């Protein structure tokens, strides 16, 4: 990992009742880096992302953004500090249009209070254009297809002006061509200085973008390192792939 750590997750644990979902998890993400997180269903990947985003709070451990302890900050405060995320199951404001959904992100994101109305509109239009949703601007979000809702999730997160973008299986359900377009878009975001943390089951998409991979199992970090080495390791193949990673 090169560069200073922008995101630090240090000894974090999360329980739901008597069930420990995240168990003493630690990892770092450098500024400008793209980190992939993999693991079987139930490994705790989405919970880990929710802890970084502020949707959940840990029972133990520390989370830092650019050296600042954000462990107890709510999600809206973290968004204003520059943490954006997409949800595995899209959650648009169904009664608003696509444009209005993205405008919410542009208005209340990291630059809240710094953008004029015209600048927020411009940021929303730019985000929709980057993910191929400009033609759907006036369609109610509740009428969008699943794939369009996933694109809307990405556009709304982009419009917040994130320093760190947390992606939760954003490629799930997309056709191969759409995945290729998505990979290009994420690569462009990273080239523009956005740090990426990406959970994904579509391995070839991850391998096209990320610098490192963290593999999880039962809420713990199983291993981490160079993407192809991690995905070809026996431990990861046993618990996650169960097959030759080149076949994915």
C-alpha positions as CSV (number, residue, x, y, z in Angstrom):
1,X,0.0,0.0,0.0
2,X,1.4,3.4,-1.0
3,X,0.5,6.8,0.4
4,X,-1.0,7.8,3.7
5,X,-3.9,5.9,5.2
6,X,-7.2,7.7,4.4
7,X,-9.4,5.1,6.0
8,X,-8.4,3.1,9.1
9,X,-10.4,0.3,10.6
10,X,-8.7,-0.8,13.8
11,X,-9.8,-3.8,15.9
12,X,-13.5,-3.3,15.1
13,X,-16.1,-5.8,16.3
14,X,-19.9,-5.7,15.8
15,X,-22.5,-7.9,17.5
16,X,-26.2,-8.4,16.9
17,X,-27.4,-9.9,20.1
18,X,-25.2,-12.9,20.9
19,X,-24.1,-13.1,17.2
20,X,-20.7,-11.6,16.5
21,X,-20.8,-10.5,12.8
22,X,-17.5,-8.5,12.8
23,X,-14.7,-9.9,14.9
24,X,-11.6,-7.8,15.6
25,X,-11.4,-6.5,12.0
26,X,-8.5,-4.2,10.9
27,X,-7.5,-2.8,7.5
28,X,-6.4,0.4,6.0
29,X,-7.0,2.1,2.7
30,X,-4.5,4.6,1.3
31,X,-5.6,7.9,-0.3
32,X,-6.2,7.2,-4.0
33,X,-6.2,3.4,-3.6
34,X,-8.8,1.0,-4.7
35,X,-9.4,-1.9,-2.2
36,X,-11.6,-4.9,-2.9
37,X,-13.3,-6.9,-0.2
38,X,-14.4,-10.5,-0.9
39,X,-15.8,-13.4,1.0
40,X,-18.7,-15.8,1.1
41,X,-22.3,-14.8,1.9
42,X,-22.5,-14.0,5.6
43,X,-18.8,-13.2,5.9
44,X,-19.7,-9.7,7.2
45,X,-18.7,-7.6,4.2
46,X,-21.7,-5.4,4.0
47,X,-21.7,-4.9,7.8
48,X,-18.0,-3.8,7.5
49,X,-19.0,-1.2,4.9
50,X,-21.9,-0.1,7.0
51,X,-19.6,0.5,10.0
52,X,-17.3,2.7,7.8
53,X,-20.3,4.6,6.4
54,X,-21.8,5.2,9.8
55,X,-25.0,3.2,9.2
56,X,-23.9,1.0,12.1
57,X,-21.7,1.6,15.1
58,X,-19.1,-0.9,16.4
59,X,-19.2,-2.4,19.9
60,X,-15.4,-2.2,20.0
61,X,-12.6,-0.6,17.9
62,X,-11.9,2.6,16.1
63,X,-12.6,4.0,12.6
64,X,-10.6,6.9,11.3
65,X,-10.9,9.1,8.2
66,X,-7.7,11.0,7.4
67,X,-6.6,10.7,11.0
68,X,-9.9,11.9,12.5
69,X,-11.8,9.5,14.8
70,X,-15.2,9.1,13.2
71,X,-16.3,6.0,15.2
72,X,-19.3,7.7,16.8
73,X,-20.2,10.1,14.0
74,X,-23.6,9.4,12.3
75,X,-23.8,8.6,8.6
76,X,-24.8,12.1,7.5
77,X,-21.8,13.7,9.3
78,X,-19.5,11.1,7.6
79,X,-21.1,11.9,4.2
80,X,-20.2,15.6,4.7
81,X,-16.6,14.6,5.6
82,X,-16.4,12.7,2.2
83,X,-17.7,9.2,2.7
84,X,-20.2,8.1,0.0
85,X,-21.7,4.7,-0.5
86,X,-24.0,2.6,-2.6
87,X,-26.4,0.0,-1.2
88,X,-26.5,-3.6,-2.2
89,X,-30.3,-3.3,-2.6
90,X,-31.0,0.1,-4.2
91,X,-32.9,2.5,-2.0
92,X,-34.0,5.5,-4.1
93,X,-36.6,8.1,-3.0
94,X,-39.3,6.4,-5.1
95,X,-41.5,9.5,-5.2
96,X,-38.8,11.7,-6.6
97,X,-37.4,11.8,-10.2
98,X,-34.0,10.4,-11.0
99,X,-32.7,13.9,-11.2
100,X,-34.2,14.9,-7.9
101,X,-32.6,11.9,-6.2
102,X,-29.2,12.8,-7.5
103,X,-29.7,16.4,-6.6
104,X,-30.3,15.4,-3.0
105,X,-26.7,14.0,-3.0
106,X,-25.3,17.1,-4.7
107,X,-27.0,19.4,-2.2
108,X,-26.4,17.6,1.1
109,X,-23.0,15.9,0.4
110,X,-19.5,17.0,1.2
111,X,-19.9,20.5,-0.2
112,X,-23.2,21.2,1.7
113,X,-23.5,24.9,2.1
114,X,-20.7,25.6,-0.4
115,X,-22.5,25.0,-3.7
116,X,-25.0,27.4,-5.1
117,X,-28.2,25.9,-6.4
118,X,-26.9,26.2,-10.0
119,X,-23.7,24.4,-9.0
120,X,-25.6,21.6,-7.3
121,X,-27.7,21.1,-10.4
122,X,-24.6,21.0,-12.5
123,X,-23.0,18.4,-10.2
124,X,-26.2,16.3,-10.4
125,X,-26.3,16.4,-14.2
126,X,-22.6,15.5,-14.4
127,X,-23.0,12.5,-12.1
128,X,-26.0,11.2,-14.1
129,X,-24.1,11.7,-17.3
130,X,-21.1,9.8,-16.0
131,X,-23.2,6.7,-15.2
132,X,-25.4,6.9,-18.3
133,X,-28.6,8.0,-16.6
134,X,-29.1,11.5,-18.1
135,X,-31.8,10.3,-20.4
136,X,-33.8,9.1,-17.3
137,X,-33.6,12.4,-15.5
138,X,-37.4,13.0,-15.4
139,X,-38.4,9.4,-14.7
140,X,-39.8,8.7,-11.2
141,X,-37.2,6.6,-9.4
142,X,-39.9,4.2,-8.4
143,X,-40.4,3.3,-12.1
144,X,-36.8,2.5,-12.8
145,X,-35.6,-1.0,-13.5
146,X,-33.3,-2.7,-11.0
147,X,-30.3,-2.1,-13.2
148,X,-31.3,1.6,-13.6
149,X,-31.7,1.9,-9.8
150,X,-28.1,0.6,-9.3
151,X,-26.9,3.2,-11.7
152,X,-28.9,5.8,-9.8
153,X,-27.2,4.6,-6.5
154,X,-23.8,5.3,-8.1
155,X,-24.9,8.7,-9.5
156,X,-26.3,9.8,-6.2
157,X,-23.1,8.8,-4.3
158,X,-20.9,10.5,-6.9
159,X,-22.9,13.7,-6.6
160,X,-22.0,13.9,-2.9
161,X,-18.4,14.6,-3.9
162,X,-16.9,11.7,-2.0
163,X,-13.3,11.3,-1.1
164,X,-14.0,7.7,-0.3
165,X,-16.6,5.7,-2.3
166,X,-18.0,2.5,-0.7
167,X,-19.4,0.2,-3.4
168,X,-21.6,-2.8,-2.3
169,X,-22.0,-5.3,-5.1
170,X,-22.7,-2.5,-7.6
171,X,-22.1,-4.8,-10.5
172,X,-24.6,-7.4,-9.4
173,X,-27.2,-8.2,-12.0
174,X,-25.5,-6.3,-14.8
175,X,-24.8,-7.7,-18.2
176,X,-21.2,-8.2,-19.2
177,X,-21.2,-5.0,-21.4
178,X,-22.7,-3.0,-18.6
179,X,-20.1,-4.4,-16.2
180,X,-17.4,-3.2,-18.6
181,X,-18.9,0.3,-18.7
182,X,-19.1,0.3,-14.9
183,X,-15.5,-0.7,-14.5
184,X,-14.5,2.1,-16.9
185,X,-16.5,4.6,-14.8
186,X,-15.0,3.4,-11.5
187,X,-11.6,3.6,-13.0
188,X,-12.2,7.2,-14.1
189,X,-13.4,8.1,-10.7
190,X,-10.3,6.7,-9.1
191,X,-8.1,8.5,-11.6
192,X,-9.9,11.7,-10.5
193,X,-8.7,11.1,-6.9
194,X,-11.6,9.2,-5.4
195,X,-10.6,6.3,-3.0
196,X,-12.5,3.1,-3.6
197,X,-13.6,0.4,-1.3
198,X,-15.5,-2.2,-3.3
199,X,-17.4,-5.4,-2.2
200,X,-18.1,-7.6,-5.2
201,X,-18.8,-11.2,-6.1
202,X,-18.0,-10.6,-9.8
203,X,-14.3,-11.2,-9.5
204,X,-13.1,-10.1,-12.9
205,X,-14.6,-6.7,-12.3
206,X,-12.7,-6.3,-9.1
207,X,-9.4,-7.5,-10.7
208,X,-9.8,-4.8,-13.4
209,X,-9.7,-2.0,-10.8
210,X,-8.4,-2.8,-7.3
211,X,-4.8,-2.6,-6.0
212,X,-5.4,-4.9,-3.1
213,X,-8.0,-7.4,-1.8
214,X,-9.1,-8.2,1.7
215,X,-10.7,-11.6,2.0
216,X,-13.1,-12.1,4.9
217,X,-14.7,-15.1,6.5
218,X,-17.0,-15.3,9.7
219,X,-16.4,-11.6,10.3
220,X,-12.6,-11.8,10.4
221,X,-9.9,-10.9,7.9
222,X,-8.8,-14.1,6.3
223,X,-5.9,-12.6,4.3
224,X,-5.1,-9.5,2.2
225,X,-2.6,-8.6,-0.5
226,X,-2.1,-8.4,-4.3
227,X,-5.4,-9.3,-6.0
228,X,-4.4,-12.3,-8.1
229,X,-2.4,-13.7,-5.2
230,X,-5.3,-13.4,-2.8
231,X,-7.8,-14.9,-5.2
232,X,-5.6,-17.8,-6.1
233,X,-4.7,-18.6,-2.5
234,X,-5.9,-22.0,-1.2
235,X,-7.6,-20.4,1.8
236,X,-9.7,-18.1,-0.3
237,X,-10.6,-20.7,-2.9
238,X,-11.7,-23.1,-0.1
239,X,-14.0,-20.6,1.7
240,X,-15.1,-18.3,-1.2
241,X,-14.6,-19.6,-4.7
242,X,-14.5,-23.4,-4.3
243,X,-13.0,-23.5,-7.8
244,X,-10.3,-22.1,-10.0
245,X,-10.5,-18.3,-9.8
246,X,-9.5,-17.9,-13.4
247,X,-12.9,-19.6,-14.2
248,X,-14.8,-16.8,-12.6
